[in-house]
Amino acid sequence: MVEKIDLNRMNELSEFIVLDYLKKQGVAPGDIICVDIEGIARDYFSLDVLFENIAEDDLGKTGFCSNGERPLTVIRGGKKRQVVFPDNTIVLDRYYQRQENYASRRFVLGHEVGHKILGRVAPEHNRGNYNTIFDKEREYFFEDLLEIYHIGESQANQMSAALLMPMFLLKATLRRVMKAEKFSVYGDYQMLPSDSQKLKQMADDLGVSTNTLFIRLRNCKLIAQKDIREYAELILKQGGNPIVCGN
């Protein structure tokens, strides 16, 4: 059975890793706006990061963290081949080399590094793991769904977010862009247009998607929850008058 690692534990460990990496690189924490996840993979953990044409039957499999035993199907010389990569290898699909997939590449790489970290903390995590993009249009077998929603995959996603957005950097980004300690949300999901633009700016600076950043802010309790009525009074006006939303 795979051990579930507490989020606080992952946050603490990820922050230490990023800060220790910066120290070894001679870089002050206050001088960065974006975590060098490729540097952490290659220089801190001595992992080989390779790009291949992944050709698993499930086309959603776009990343792989090898355990030195489980094979990965790739295309080489125009033919499919099953390759067993060394244990210290992360394989990403060449799709992620495109510039428009920059944020996705960083998150998937963080996901695979997360598997390696979790595998050292709790060895049962080191299973030879695929990163899979869920396709809503596809019919999955039960075994496929077990793989996609395995606890290790969820935890690797959390570890990726913690590595790319460690608490010290997340808070510094909020202060720099928002001039605030928390991000304001009305109701559960509404935000002012100006704040929406700033959320995108923060996500671009951190090298992640806006959705990933929003989830991370929520998980780290860095959301200032406000009444949706206030949003209605500020945004949803008719003829200059606030909308009345019930009693």
C-alpha positions in Angstrom: 0.0 0.0 0.0 1.3 3.5 -0.9 1.7 5.8 2.0 -0.1 9.1 1.8 2.3 12.0 2.6 0.7 14.9 4.4 0.6 18.2 2.4 2.4 20.1 5.2 5.2 17.6 5.0 5.4 18.0 1.3 5.4 21.8 1.5 8.2 21.8 4.1 10.3 19.3 2.2 9.8 21.1 -1.2 10.7 24.5 0.3 13.9 23.1 1.8 14.8 21.6 -1.6 14.3 24.8 -3.5 16.1 26.9 -0.9 19.0 24.5 -0.6 19.3 24.4 -4.4 19.4 28.2 -4.5 22.1 28.2 -1.8 24.3 25.8 -3.7 23.8 27.9 -6.9 24.8 31.1 -4.9 21.4 32.7 -5.6 19.4 34.7 -3.0 15.8 33.6 -2.6 14.6 37.2 -3.1 16.3 37.3 -6.5 14.1 34.7 -8.2 10.6 34.9 -9.6 10.5 31.4 -11.1 11.9 28.1 -9.8 14.4 26.4 -12.1 12.8 23.0 -12.0 15.0 21.6 -14.7 18.1 22.6 -12.7 16.7 21.0 -9.6 16.0 17.8 -11.6 19.5 17.6 -13.2 21.8 19.3 -10.7 20.2 18.7 -7.3 18.9 15.1 -7.9 21.2 14.1 -10.8 18.3 13.0 -12.9 18.5 12.6 -16.6 15.6 14.4 -18.4 15.0 13.1 -21.9 12.5 13.9 -24.6 11.1 11.1 -26.7 8.2 10.4 -29.0 6.1 8.4 -26.4 3.9 5.9 -28.1 1.9 4.1 -25.4 -1.5 2.7 -26.5 -3.0 5.4 -24.2 -2.1 8.6 -26.0 -2.7 10.5 -22.8 0.6 9.1 -21.4 3.0 12.0 -21.9 5.5 11.7 -19.1 7.3 8.8 -17.4 9.4 8.4 -14.3 11.5 5.2 -14.7 12.2 2.8 -11.8 14.7 0.9 -14.0 12.3 -2.0 -14.5 9.0 -0.8 -16.1 9.3 -0.3 -19.9 8.1 2.7 -21.9 7.0 2.5 -25.5 8.6 5.1 -27.7 9.1 5.6 -31.5 12.7 5.4 -32.7 13.7 5.1 -36.3 10.0 5.2 -37.3 9.2 2.0 -35.2 7.7 1.4 -31.8 10.1 0.1 -29.3 9.8 -0.8 -25.6 12.7 0.7 -23.7 13.6 0.2 -20.1 15.2 3.5 -19.0 17.7 3.7 -16.1 16.3 4.4 -12.7 17.5 8.0 -12.6 15.6 8.9 -15.8 12.6 11.1 -16.5 11.1 10.9 -20.0 8.8 13.6 -21.4 7.0 13.6 -24.7 8.5 15.9 -27.4 5.2 17.6 -27.4 6.4 19.5 -24.3 9.4 21.0 -26.2 7.0 23.4 -27.9 7.2 26.9 -26.5 3.4 27.1 -26.1 3.6 24.1 -23.7 6.1 25.8 -21.4 3.9 25.8 -18.3 2.7 22.3 -18.9 6.3 21.0 -19.4 7.3 22.5 -16.1 4.4 21.0 -14.2 4.8 17.5 -15.7 8.6 17.7 -15.0 7.8 18.7 -11.4 5.3 15.8 -11.3 8.0 13.3 -12.3 10.6 14.9 -9.9 7.9 14.6 -7.3 7.7 10.9 -7.9 11.4 10.6 -7.3 11.2 12.6 -4.1 8.2 10.6 -2.8 10.0 7.4 -3.8 12.8 8.3 -1.5 10.6 9.3 1.4 8.3 6.3 1.0 9.8 3.6 -1.4 6.5 2.2 -2.4 5.9 5.3 -4.5 8.7 4.2 -6.8 6.6 2.1 -9.2 7.7 3.4 -12.6 5.0 6.1 -13.0 3.3 7.5 -16.0 1.9 11.0 -16.2 -1.4 10.8 -18.0 -3.6 13.5 -19.4 -7.2 12.5 -18.8 -9.3 12.4 -22.0 -13.0 13.1 -21.4 -13.9 11.6 -24.8 -12.2 8.3 -24.2 -13.6 5.1 -22.6 -11.2 3.8 -20.0 -10.9 0.3 -18.6 -11.1 0.0 -14.8 -7.4 -0.7 -14.6 -6.6 2.5 -16.5 -8.6 4.6 -14.1 -6.9 3.0 -11.1 -3.6 4.0 -12.7 -4.7 7.6 -13.4 -6.3 8.2 -10.0 -3.7 6.3 -8.0 -2.8 8.2 -4.8 0.8 8.4 -6.0 -0.3 10.4 -9.0 -2.3 12.9 -6.9 0.6 13.3 -4.5 3.1 13.8 -7.3 0.8 16.6 -8.6 0.8 18.2 -5.1 4.6 17.9 -4.9 5.0 19.5 -8.3 2.9 22.5 -7.2 4.9 22.7 -4.0 8.2 22.7 -5.9 7.2 25.2 -8.5 5.4 27.5 -5.9 7.1 27.0 -2.6 5.5 29.1 0.2 8.3 31.7 0.4 8.0 32.4 -3.3 4.2 32.3 -3.4 4.0 34.8 -0.6 6.6 37.1 -2.2 4.7 37.0 -5.5 1.5 37.9 -3.8 3.2 40.9 -2.1 4.9 42.0 -5.3 2.0 41.7 -7.7 -1.1 42.1 -5.5 0.4 44.3 -2.8 -1.4 41.9 -0.4 -0.8 38.9 1.8 -3.8 36.9 0.2 -5.7 36.8 -3.0 -9.3 38.1 -2.9 -12.1 35.8 -4.1 -15.8 36.5 -3.8 -17.9 33.5 -3.1 -15.9 30.5 -4.1 -14.6 31.5 -7.6 -15.4 35.1 -8.5 -12.7 37.7 -8.8 -12.4 41.3 -10.0 -11.3 41.8 -13.6 -8.1 43.6 -12.4 -7.4 40.7 -10.0 -7.9 38.2 -12.8 -5.3 39.9 -14.8 -2.9 40.0 -11.9 -3.5 36.3 -11.3 -2.4 35.6 -14.8 0.6 37.8 -14.3 1.6 35.9 -11.2 1.1 32.5 -13.0 3.2 33.7 -16.0 6.0 34.9 -13.6 5.9 31.5 -11.7 5.8 29.5 -14.9 2.5 27.7 -14.2 -1.1 27.8 -15.4 -3.6 30.2 -13.7 -5.7 27.1 -12.7 -2.7 25.5 -11.0 -1.8 28.7 -9.2 -5.4 29.2 -8.0 -5.5 25.6 -6.6 -2.2 26.2 -4.9 -3.4 29.4 -3.3 -6.4 27.7 -2.0 -4.5 24.7 -0.7 -2.1 27.0 1.1 -4.9 29.0 2.6 -3.8 32.2 0.8 -7.3 33.1 -0.4 -9.2 35.9 1.3 -12.8 34.8 1.1 -15.3 37.7 0.6 -19.0 37.8 0.3 -20.3 37.4 -3.3 -22.8 40.2 -2.6 -19.8 42.6 -2.5 -18.8 41.3 -5.9 -22.4 41.9 -7.2 -22.3 45.5 -5.9 -18.9 46.2 -7.5 -19.4 44.4 -10.9 -23.0 43.4 -11.6 -24.7 46.8 -11.9 -27.6 47.9 -14.0 -27.9 51.6 -14.8 -25.3 52.4 -12.1 -27.3 50.7 -9.4 -26.1 47.7 -7.5 -28.1 44.4 -8.1 -30.1 43.3 -5.1 -29.4 39.6 -4.5 -32.2 38.6 -2.2 -32.6 39.4 1.5 
